[in-house]
């Protein structure tokens, strides 16, 4: 089931998530709906707060990166489910990358992040896993873990750049926003 995506200005996007204690039918249904929603919006990642939920879960599908040949090594089966993810290591080297977000439609900005990260999490069967560091998936992981901590990619921009975007973000928070996928926006 495709769910509406909550957009900038919705309070849940700024709230930290809560750990998932067990794999329940509700959690399984949420993961399936998140994958359907991510695919329906042509996204490569989606976190639970983006669909109005507080569980510490995100899903990802890096098939577009694999198709461009920018993923290192073997591509794990897609889509991927990350429950209770925790970044346990990040590289000192940083790299810039133009990021966008389904919760901030039609806005892309360059963000600097660690080039590689190692992630500890539970998979879709609630089995503990650790994901080795790589470049493209590291970008998605960091962006989605930020969502789980109430952080948005625009928070990583310089104060000057945030000021440049202030009017656009303020209008979005007031409900002046549209997207090519179902959204849940503040009432203007």
Secondary structure, DSSP 4 states (H G I P E B T S, - for coil): ---PEE-TT-GGGGSPPB---S--HHHHHHHHHHHHHHHHTT-SEEEGGGGT--BSEEEE--HHHHHHT-S-SPPPSSSEEEEEEEEEEE-S-EEEEEEEETTEEEEEEEEEEES-EEEEEE-TT--EEEEPP-HHHHHHHHHHHHHHTT--GGGGS-HHHHHHHHHHHHHHHTT----SS-EE----
